[in-house]
Amino acid sequence: MAVVVKVGGARAVDPQGALADVADLVESGEQVVVVHGGSTAVDETLESLGMEPEYVETPGGVVGRFTDEETIEVFQMVMPGKLNTGLVESLQSEGVNAVGLSGVDGGLLEGPRKSAVRVLEDGKKKIRRGDHSGTIESVNVDLLDTLLSGGYTPVVTVPMLGAEGDGTYTAVNADADRAAAAVAGALGADLVVLTDVSGVYADPEDESTRIDSVETAADWDALETAAEGFMTRKVLAAEEALSGGASSVVVATANADAPIQSALSGDGTTLLPSALDDEKKEVSR
């Protein structure tokens, strides 16, 4: 069974321990797919170019990036260009035969483009147009299987391939956590989401309140109540991964010794498919 590892893009996340762990897993015969984010690097690049990063809140309370035409150009430069190449370089130095892919390559991550999004501004619901984002509806599993069976380690990033109404395609942004969820679901893999905290905390300010396991619907309700801020997106992604076929999802810190193997051994918040009731499974689909 494959392992999908999402490496976060927050400034506090050091990817080196995870990359060394990927090398150990691959050497032991595991198939690993790395999916990475990079919002911090994108924001820093935007600011260096005199552009202000823009984040919006959906009516559902999820905060995400608004990606206009100029921002998606920076995304393409930073994510598959700088960050993906850098991770592939580091993995090659670890002895891993890594291959960098964006969601556009081979139609790896595909779905409809969202040119307009619903947002909440000053307590009012509004429509923002000109967005370059999309919803992943399909993963090219054949491409991943071909690489994995050939001994390669895919390193995946956005943008995704966004389908336009006229049948053409546009490279558009997608949330990296949800991209990792789509890949893990399609492969039936375990998903390890590495971030800058050790899991989901019942009290977001108190690490000692970490929720260790989520196995029932009641556990899931408690998890959703506890999650806030950036963790809300990770819980949403976990729901999509599990309903899509992932074996498990673990949210854990990247800044630990052997962080992937540690997470798979239970050091983090482990979410299992049994925690999703039928209604959540249907909504996620």
LOLO-976611 format. One line per 2 residues: number of its first residue (from 1); their letters; for each residue z, y, x of C-alpha. Coordinates in pm, 1 decimal. Each point is the difference from the previous one (the first is absolute). Layout:
BEGIN
NUM = a = Z:Y:X ~ ... .
// end
This chain:
BEGIN
1 = ma = 0.0:0.0:0.0 ~ -85.2:348.1:126.1 .
3 = vv = 241.4:284.5:56.3 ~ -103.8:356.0:-86.4 .
5 = vk = 193.7:265.7:188.7 ~ -0.9:360.5:-118.6 .
7 = vg = 94.0:235.1:284.3 ~ 111.7:335.8:-132.8 .
9 = ga = -129.1:330.9:126.7 ~ 327.2:195.1:-8.7 .
11 = ra = 101.5:179.4:319.2 ~ 316.4:-212.2:24.3 .
13 = vd = -193.9:-327.9:2.1 ~ -61.5:-144.6:346.3 .
15 = pq = -280.4:-258.0:-33.7 ~ 38.4:-157.5:344.1 .
17 = ga = 262.7:-256.9:-100.3 ~ -212.6:-107.0:-295.1 .
19 = la = -309.4:-36.1:216.4 ~ 185.4:-218.6:251.2 .
21 = dv = 123.1:-205.8:-294.8 ~ -356.7:-35.3:-129.6 .
23 = ad = -95.0:-135.5:341.3 ~ 281.5:-257.3:-15.1 .
25 = lv = -100.4:-108.8:-350.3 ~ -367.1:-32.5:91.0 .
27 = es = 85.0:-195.9:313.4 ~ 203.9:-240.9:-212.6 .
29 = ge = -301.0:-61.1:-226.2 ~ 73.5:239.7:-287.8 .
31 = qv = -281.3:195.7:-163.3 ~ 93.6:368.6:-16.5 .
33 = vv = -167.1:300.2:-160.6 ~ 131.2:343.4:97.2 .
35 = vh = -36.9:288.5:-246.1 ~ 108.0:345.3:113.3 .
37 = gg = 68.2:342.5:-139.9 ~ -2.7:334.3:175.6 .
39 = st = 84.7:284.5:-236.3 ~ 209.6:177.9:263.5 .
41 = av = -289.2:4.6:247.3 ~ -236.5:119.4:-272.6 .
43 = de = 238.6:281.3:-94.2 ~ 39.8:105.3:362.5 .
45 = tl = -377.4:6.8:47.8 ~ -50.5:199.3:-319.2 .
47 = es = 256.6:253.4:114.6 ~ -158.6:26.0:345.0 .
49 = lg = -326.8:84.6:-176.7 ~ 171.5:268.7:-207.5 .
51 = me = -0.4:-206.9:-320.3 ~ 302.2:-62.5:-218.8 .
53 = pe = 70.6:-360.8:-107.3 ~ 35.0:-18.5:-377.4 .
55 = yv = 217.1:-244.7:-189.8 ~ 16.2:-31.7:-377.3 .
57 = et = 227.0:-180.8:-243.0 ~ -142.1:-223.2:-271.0 .
59 = pg = 142.9:5.8:-353.7 ~ 159.7:-333.8:91.9 .
61 = gv = 198.5:164.8:278.8 ~ -195.1:-141.5:296.7 .
63 = vg = -75.0:250.8:276.3 ~ -332.8:-39.8:175.2 .
65 = rf = -254.9:191.5:201.9 ~ -273.3:207.0:-163.4 .
67 = td = -309.2:-70.4:207.9 ~ -271.5:261.4:-26.0 .
69 = ee = -335.9:-9.0:179.2 ~ 130.9:153.9:322.5 .
71 = ti = 307.0:-224.2:7.3 ~ -199.9:-322.4:-33.7 .
73 = ev = -204.2:104.9:304.4 ~ 323.1:32.6:199.4 .
75 = fq = 115.2:-335.8:-138.1 ~ -314.4:-168.2:129.0 .
77 = mv = 50.0:158.1:339.7 ~ 368.5:-89.4:35.9 .
79 = mp = 44.5:-335.6:-176.0 ~ -294.5:-223.7:105.7 .
81 = gk = -70.1:223.0:299.3 ~ 316.6:82.6:190.9 .
83 = ln = 273.5:-218.2:-152.0 ~ -191.1:-321.0:-67.5 .
85 = tg = -163.3:7.3:341.4 ~ 338.6:61.4:162.1 .
87 = lv = 160.5:-298.3:-174.8 ~ -291.0:-227.8:88.3 .
89 = es = 26.0:116.6:361.9 ~ 373.4:-76.8:5.4 .
91 = lq = -47.4:-344.4:-154.6 ~ -273.2:-83.2:248.0 .
93 = se = 248.0:91.7:274.9 ~ 243.0:-246.5:-160.5 .
95 = gv = -262.8:-272.9:24.8 ~ -100.3:14.3:-367.3 .
97 = na = -373.3:0.1:-75.8 ~ 25.5:272.3:-262.3 .
99 = vg = -286.6:142.8:-205.4 ~ 28.1:343.4:-161.0 .
101 = ls = -131.3:45.0:-354.5 ~ 6.6:276.0:-254.4 .
103 = gv = -18.9:-85.8:-367.6 ~ -361.6:114.9:5.4 .
105 = dg = -107.0:-264.1:253.9 ~ -161.3:-298.0:-170.5 .
107 = gl = 126.9:130.3:-335.2 ~ 345.4:-117.1:109.3 .
109 = le = 191.0:217.3:-247.7 ~ -197.0:104.8:-303.8 .
111 = gp = 63.3:159.7:-338.5 ~ -81.8:299.3:-218.1 .
113 = rk = 31.4:349.7:138.2 ~ 241.6:232.3:-177.1 .
115 = sa = -155.1:347.9:11.8 ~ 274.8:140.9:-222.8 .
117 = vr = 371.4:-79.2:-10.3 ~ 278.1:72.2:-244.9 .
119 = vl = 278.3:204.4:157.4 ~ 326.0:159.0:-102.4 .
121 = ed = 31.7:368.4:89.9 ~ 291.2:216.4:-114.5 .
123 = gk = 88.4:-264.2:-256.3 ~ -349.2:-0.5:-149.7 .
125 = kk = -262.5:-275.0:14.9 ~ -328.3:119.8:146.9 .
127 = ir = -331.3:-141.4:120.9 ~ -97.3:68.5:363.1 .
129 = rg = -366.1:-50.0:80.0 ~ -177.8:-42.6:334.1 .
131 = dh = 221.1:-285.3:120.2 ~ -136.3:-255.7:245.0 .
133 = sg = 216.9:-301.8:-72.0 ~ -42.9:-338.5:-159.4 .
135 = ti = 162.9:-308.1:-143.2 ~ -54.2:-324.9:188.9 .
137 = es = -128.3:-268.3:-235.3 ~ -157.0:-248.9:240.2 .
139 = vn = 57.0:-126.9:353.6 ~ -272.3:-171.3:202.7 .
141 = vd = 201.7:-313.7:73.3 ~ -302.5:-173.4:152.7 .
143 = ll = -12.5:263.4:272.9 ~ 370.3:-39.5:79.1 .
145 = dt = -20.9:-380.7:-9.6 ~ -299.6:4.1:234.7 .
147 = ll = 188.4:212.9:252.7 ~ 326.1:-192.1:-30.1 .
149 = sg = -166.5:-339.6:31.4 ~ -183.5:129.0:306.7 .
151 = gy = 328.6:88.2:169.8 ~ -16.6:375.0:-59.2 .
153 = tp = 279.7:220.6:-133.4 ~ -129.0:259.6:-248.4 .
155 = vv = 153.6:347.7:19.4 ~ -73.8:172.3:-329.7 .
157 = tv = 22.9:361.0:-109.2 ~ -130.5:232.0:-269.5 .
159 = pm = -230.5:160.5:-109.8 ~ -121.1:-241.4:-264.3 .
161 = lg = -347.5:-30.1:-151.0 ~ 6.7:203.0:-321.7 .
163 = ae = -259.2:-82.5:-264.4 ~ -159.3:299.8:-171.0 .
165 = gd = -127.1:-2.1:-357.1 ~ -362.2:5.3:115.2 .
167 = gt = 32.6:-320.1:202.8 ~ 39.6:163.9:340.5 .
169 = yt = 308.4:-10.3:220.6 ~ 225.0:257.5:165.4 .
171 = av = 270.9:-51.0:260.8 ~ 323.6:100.0:-173.6 .
173 = na = 372.6:-6.2:68.4 ~ 238.3:-269.2:-123.9 .
175 = da = 370.9:-52.9:55.1 ~ 53.8:-224.6:303.6 .
177 = dr = 291.0:-188.6:-161.3 ~ -217.6:-85.7:-296.9 .
179 = aa = -286.0:-95.8:231.3 ~ 234.1:-242.3:177.4 .
181 = aa = 110.4:-130.7:-339.6 ~ -359.7:-63.4:-104.6 .
183 = va = -72.0:-187.7:323.3 ~ 318.3:-209.2:-23.9 .
185 = ga = -68.0:-85.8:-363.4 ~ -359.2:-99.7:70.3 .
187 = lg = 105.0:-224.6:289.0 ~ 306.3:-143.4:-175.8 .
189 = ad = 195.9:114.8:304.6 ~ 350.7:113.4:78.7 .
191 = lv = 6.6:380.0:23.3 ~ 234.5:173.4:242.3 .
193 = vl = 23.6:376.7:-56.0 ~ 143.4:158.1:314.2 .
195 = td = 143.6:346.9:-36.2 ~ 273.9:220.7:148.6 .
197 = vs = 288.8:-144.7:-207.0 ~ 133.6:-355.2:-20.6 .
199 = gv = -89.9:-55.5:-366.0 ~ 61.1:144.7:-346.4 .
201 = ya = 350.6:139.5:-43.2 ~ 191.9:9.5:-329.6 .
203 = dp = 133.8:332.5:131.5 ~ -288.4:159.6:191.9 .
205 = ed = 249.1:173.1:230.3 ~ 197.2:-314.7:88.6 .
207 = es = -164.1:-274.1:207.5 ~ 288.8:-236.7:-79.1 .
209 = tr = -122.1:-16.6:-361.8 ~ -328.7:-167.5:91.8 .
211 = id = -134.9:-228.4:-269.4 ~ -59.6:-325.8:186.4 .
213 = sv = -191.5:-202.9:-258.7 ~ -185.1:62.4:-325.0 .
215 = et = -53.5:-328.2:-185.2 ~ 49.9:72.8:-372.3 .
217 = aa = -118.4:257.1:-253.6 ~ 348.7:151.6:3.2 .
219 = dw = -19.4:28.7:378.0 ~ -334.9:176.5:-36.2 .
221 = da = 141.3:250.3:-248.2 ~ 279.1:79.5:246.2 .
223 = le = -257.3:38.7:276.7 ~ -209.5:245.9:-199.9 .
225 = ta = 311.5:200.1:-84.9 ~ 97.1:18.7:366.8 .
227 = ae = -342.7:88.8:141.3 ~ -80.6:366.7:34.5 .
229 = gf = -232.0:221.2:202.1 ~ -236.7:-187.1:231.5 .
231 = mt = 170.4:-328.6:-89.6 ~ -133.7:27.9:-356.1 .
233 = rk = -353.3:-56.6:130.7 ~ 111.3:-300.4:203.0 .
235 = vl = 159.1:-163.0:-304.4 ~ -318.3:66.3:-199.1 .
237 = aa = -202.8:-156.7:281.1 ~ 234.8:-299.6:10.6 .
239 = ee = -49.0:-51.6:-374.0 ~ -378.1:7.8:44.4 .
241 = al = 17.4:-242.1:294.4 ~ 213.9:-256.6:-182.0 .
243 = sg = -196.2:18.5:-324.1 ~ -320.3:-32.0:202.8 .
245 = ga = 106.0:-324.7:167.1 ~ 217.5:89.8:300.9 .
247 = ss = 268.4:-259.8:78.6 ~ 267.9:258.0:79.5 .
249 = vv = 50.2:360.8:102.1 ~ 259.5:117.3:250.3 .
251 = va = 81.0:367.4:56.3 ~ 163.6:33.9:340.3 .
253 = ta = 35.8:221.5:304.5 ~ -267.6:13.6:267.3 .
255 = na = 258.9:105.9:255.6 ~ 162.3:-339.3:59.9 .
257 = da = -45.7:-282.7:248.0 ~ -283.6:-223.6:-123.1 .
259 = pi = -10.7:199.7:-325.9 ~ -253.3:-220.2:-181.2 .
261 = qs = 171.3:-329.9:72.8 ~ 336.3:159.7:-71.0 .
263 = al = -125.0:122.4:-339.3 ~ -143.5:-341.2:-87.5 .
265 = sg = 339.9:-150.0:86.0 ~ 167.7:221.1:-259.4 .
267 = dg = 92.6:318.5:186.6 ~ -123.1:247.7:-257.7 .
269 = tt = -54.5:20.4:-374.3 ~ -185.0:-317.2:-103.6 .
271 = ll = -189.4:5.4:-330.7 ~ -122.0:-322.0:-161.9 .
273 = ps = -256.7:-62.0:-277.7 ~ 276.8:-138.1:-226.3 .
275 = al = 132.2:357.2:-35.4 ~ -308.2:111.2:-191.7 .
277 = dd = 11.4:-59.2:-372.8 ~ -321.3:-72.0:-191.6 .
279 = ek = -36.2:361.4:-110.1 ~ 9.7:132.6:357.6 .
281 = ke = -251.2:-261.4:112.5 ~ -239.4:101.3:-276.0 .
283 = vs = 39.5:374.3:62.1 ~ -61.7:-43.9:374.1 .
285 = r = -318.5:-192.4:-67.1 .
// end
